[in-house]
Amino acid sequence: MSYLKQTFSGVCAGILISIGGSVFLACDNKYVGAVMFTVALLCICLKGFSLYTGRIGFIVETHDKEYFSGLTLGLLGNAIGTAGCGYAIRLALPKLAETAQTLCTGKLEQTFLQTLIRGIFCGVLMYLAVSIYKEKNNVIGIIFCIPVFILAGFEHSIADLFYFAASGIVSLKAFGFIWTVILGNSIGAVILPLLMMNFKKGK
C-alpha cells in the first residue's frame, strides 16, 4: 500500500471514530451511547481502514519498517480525520461541542499516571476486539470491548482527538494529554501478545 493510501485509510478511520464519538456525545444515556459507538470500529474492521489503536498491538508479530511506516501514516490520517470532523461538528452541532468541552475539561484534570493507566487498559481491550475479529472472523469482541472501555472510563487516543477538536480546546496540556493516551494505548495493546509469545516459548 502506498504512503498516500495508508494516510487516506487512516483519515477514513478517523472519520468513522468521529461519527462514533458524535453519537456518544449526542446520547443522554451513556449506556446507549457506549453501544452505539461500536458502529465506528465495526465499520473500520469490515472495511479494513487503518486505525492506530487497532493495529499497534500487532507490531509484536510484524515489526518491520513497512508496518511501522503504515502505523505512523495511519496515525497521521487518524489525526487529520478527527480534526476535520471535530471542527465540522463544532460548527454544525454547537450542543455537541459544548458537551465535548465539558468532557475534555474533566479529562485535563486527570494526573499523568491516571491518564496513562486508563490508556493502557483501553489498549488491551482494543487489541482484543480487533484480534478476535481477525482470528475468529467474529465481531463479538468489538460489540463488547468497545462499550466496556467507554463505560469503565478508559481513554482512547483517537476518540480523544475528536473530542478535543470538537471542544475547541487547544493547549499544551491538551497536546500532552493526547500523547499520554497514545503511549498508554500502545503499551496496553502489546501486553497480551507479548505475554502470549513468551508463554508459547516457555511451553
C-alpha positions as CSV (number, residue, x, y, z in Angstrom):
1,M,0.0,0.0,0.0
2,S,1.4,3.4,-1.0
3,Y,2.1,6.1,1.6
4,L,-0.8,8.2,0.3
5,K,-3.2,5.2,0.5
6,Q,-2.1,4.4,4.1
7,T,-2.7,8.0,5.1
8,F,-6.1,8.1,3.4
9,S,-7.0,4.9,5.1
10,G,-6.2,6.5,8.4
11,V,-8.3,9.5,7.5
12,C,-11.3,7.2,6.8
13,A,-10.8,5.5,10.2
14,G,-10.6,9.0,11.9
15,I,-13.9,10.0,10.2
16,L,-15.6,6.8,11.5
17,I,-14.3,7.3,15.0
18,S,-15.6,10.9,14.9
19,I,-19.1,9.6,13.9
20,G,-19.0,7.1,16.8
21,G,-17.8,10.0,19.1
22,S,-20.6,12.2,17.9
23,V,-23.3,9.7,18.6
24,F,-21.8,9.1,22.1
25,L,-21.9,12.9,22.8
26,A,-25.5,13.1,21.5
27,C,-26.9,10.3,23.7
28,D,-28.2,11.3,27.1
29,N,-27.9,7.7,28.2
30,K,-24.3,6.8,28.5
31,Y,-25.0,3.1,28.1
32,V,-26.8,3.6,24.8
33,G,-24.0,6.0,23.7
34,A,-21.4,3.4,24.5
35,V,-23.1,0.7,22.5
36,M,-23.8,3.0,19.5
37,F,-20.1,3.9,19.4
38,T,-19.3,0.4,18.3
39,V,-20.5,1.4,14.8
40,A,-17.1,3.1,14.4
41,L,-14.9,0.0,14.9
42,L,-17.3,-2.4,13.3
43,C,-17.2,-0.4,10.0
44,I,-13.4,0.2,10.3
45,C,-12.7,-3.5,10.7
46,L,-15.2,-4.6,8.0
47,K,-13.8,-2.0,5.5
48,G,-10.1,-2.6,6.5
49,F,-9.3,1.0,7.4
50,S,-6.2,1.9,9.3
51,L,-6.9,2.7,13.0
52,Y,-3.8,3.2,15.1
53,T,-5.3,1.7,18.3
54,G,-6.5,-1.3,16.3
55,R,-3.1,-2.0,14.7
56,I,-0.4,-1.1,17.2
57,G,-0.7,-4.4,19.1
58,F,0.2,-6.5,16.0
59,I,3.6,-4.8,15.9
60,V,4.8,-7.6,18.2
61,E,4.3,-10.1,15.4
62,T,5.1,-7.8,12.5
63,H,7.7,-5.2,13.4
64,D,9.3,-4.4,10.1
65,K,9.9,-1.0,8.7
66,E,6.9,-1.2,6.4
67,Y,4.5,-1.9,9.2
68,F,5.9,0.8,11.4
69,S,5.6,3.2,8.5
70,G,2.0,2.2,8.0
71,L,1.3,2.8,11.7
72,T,2.8,6.2,11.6
73,L,0.9,7.3,8.5
74,G,-2.3,5.7,9.8
75,L,-2.0,7.8,13.0
76,L,-1.4,10.9,11.0
77,G,-4.5,10.1,8.9
78,N,-6.5,9.4,12.1
79,A,-5.5,12.9,13.4
80,I,-6.4,14.6,10.2
81,G,-9.8,12.8,10.0
82,T,-10.7,13.6,13.6
83,A,-9.5,17.2,13.5
84,G,-11.6,17.9,10.4
85,C,-14.7,16.2,11.7
86,G,-14.3,17.8,15.1
87,Y,-14.2,21.3,13.6
88,A,-17.2,20.4,11.4
89,I,-19.2,19.2,14.4
90,R,-18.4,22.3,16.3
91,L,-19.8,24.4,13.5
92,A,-22.9,22.3,12.7
93,L,-23.8,21.0,16.2
94,P,-22.9,23.5,18.9
95,K,-24.6,21.5,21.6
96,L,-22.3,18.5,20.9
97,A,-19.4,20.9,21.1
98,E,-20.5,22.1,24.5
99,T,-20.7,18.5,25.7
100,A,-17.3,17.8,24.3
101,Q,-15.9,20.8,26.1
102,T,-17.3,19.6,29.4
103,L,-15.9,16.1,28.8
104,C,-12.4,17.4,27.8
105,T,-12.2,19.8,30.7
106,G,-12.7,16.9,33.0
107,K,-10.1,14.8,31.2
108,L,-7.5,17.5,31.7
109,E,-8.0,17.3,35.4
110,Q,-6.5,13.8,35.4
111,T,-2.9,13.2,36.5
112,F,-0.4,11.8,34.1
113,L,-0.5,8.4,35.8
114,Q,-4.3,8.3,35.8
115,T,-4.4,9.1,32.1
116,L,-1.6,6.6,31.2
117,I,-3.3,3.7,33.1
118,R,-6.7,4.5,31.5
119,G,-5.0,4.4,28.1
120,I,-3.3,1.1,28.9
121,F,-6.5,-0.6,29.8
122,C,-8.2,0.7,26.6
123,G,-5.2,-0.6,24.6
124,V,-5.7,-4.1,26.0
125,L,-9.4,-4.0,25.0
126,M,-8.8,-2.6,21.6
127,Y,-6.2,-5.3,20.8
128,L,-8.7,-8.0,22.0
129,A,-11.5,-6.5,19.9
130,V,-9.5,-6.4,16.7
131,S,-7.6,-9.7,17.2
132,I,-10.8,-11.6,17.9
133,Y,-12.3,-10.2,14.7
134,K,-9.1,-11.2,12.7
135,E,-8.6,-14.6,14.2
136,K,-12.2,-15.8,14.5
137,N,-13.9,-13.6,11.8
138,N,-16.3,-12.6,14.6
139,V,-17.5,-9.1,15.7
140,I,-18.4,-10.2,19.2
141,G,-15.2,-8.7,20.6
142,I,-16.0,-5.4,19.1
143,I,-19.5,-5.4,20.3
144,F,-18.5,-6.0,23.9
145,C,-14.9,-4.5,24.3
146,I,-15.9,-1.0,23.0
147,P,-18.7,-0.3,25.4
148,V,-16.6,-1.8,28.2
149,F,-13.7,0.7,27.7
150,I,-16.1,3.6,27.4
151,L,-18.2,2.8,30.5
152,A,-15.1,2.0,32.5
153,G,-13.7,5.4,31.8
154,F,-10.7,4.2,29.9
155,E,-9.0,6.6,27.3
156,H,-8.9,6.0,23.6
157,S,-6.5,8.4,21.9
158,I,-8.2,8.7,18.5
159,A,-11.6,9.3,20.1
160,D,-10.0,11.9,22.4
161,L,-8.5,13.6,19.3
162,F,-12.0,14.0,18.0
163,Y,-13.4,15.2,21.4
164,F,-10.8,17.8,21.8
165,A,-11.2,19.0,18.2
166,A,-15.0,19.3,18.7
167,S,-14.5,21.1,22.1
168,G,-12.2,23.7,20.6
169,I,-9.7,23.3,23.4
170,V,-6.2,23.8,22.1
171,S,-3.3,23.9,24.6
172,L,0.0,22.4,25.5
173,K,-1.8,20.5,28.3
174,A,-4.2,19.0,25.8
175,F,-1.4,18.1,23.5
176,G,0.4,16.3,26.3
177,F,-2.8,14.6,27.3
178,I,-3.2,13.1,23.8
179,W,0.3,11.8,23.6
180,T,0.0,10.3,27.1
181,V,-3.1,8.4,25.9
182,I,-1.3,7.3,22.7
183,L,1.5,6.0,24.8
184,G,-0.9,4.2,27.1
185,N,-2.9,2.7,24.3
186,S,0.4,1.5,22.7
187,I,1.6,-0.2,25.9
188,G,-1.7,-1.8,26.6
189,A,-2.1,-3.2,23.1
190,V,1.2,-5.1,23.2
191,I,0.8,-6.5,26.7
192,L,-1.2,-9.6,25.8
193,P,0.6,-10.5,22.6
194,L,4.0,-10.2,24.4
195,L,2.8,-12.4,27.3
196,M,1.4,-15.0,24.9
197,M,4.6,-15.0,22.9
198,N,6.7,-15.7,26.0
199,F,4.1,-18.3,27.1
200,K,4.5,-20.2,23.8
201,K,8.3,-20.0,24.1
202,G,8.2,-21.3,27.6
203,K,5.8,-24.1,26.7
